[in-house]
Amino acid sequence: MLLALSAWLVPGSGHLWLGRRVKGLIFLVALTTMFTTGLALNGRLFPFQASEPLVFLAAVADLAMGLPYFLAWALKIGEGQVAAVSYEYANAFLIVAGLLNMLVVLDVYDTAVGRK
């Protein structure tokens, strides 16, 4: 479980922990780049609003990015600009980065328990 927590918190760290350095570095660079690109393009880190299910799911996907999400939240980056031309693309980058990180966490877990 500690391995999966590490893999969620820092993208790619689980693979690095397992000794899969190239894979871990690729995930670290690719997912962090996707997330920062989303922020740079004026994307929004969605709030947790249970009254709006799609906004809530987007917030869960953003949170799935781990430490980069918490850093952006603490620095108040990711408030988004709806009027920006790149707003929707930026949100897609942020959401997909988090969802891909969850797939990476599942891959680490499967590798650690011997399913792969």
Order of alpha helices (4+ residues) and beta strands (2+ residues): alpha-alpha-alpha-alpha-alpha-alpha
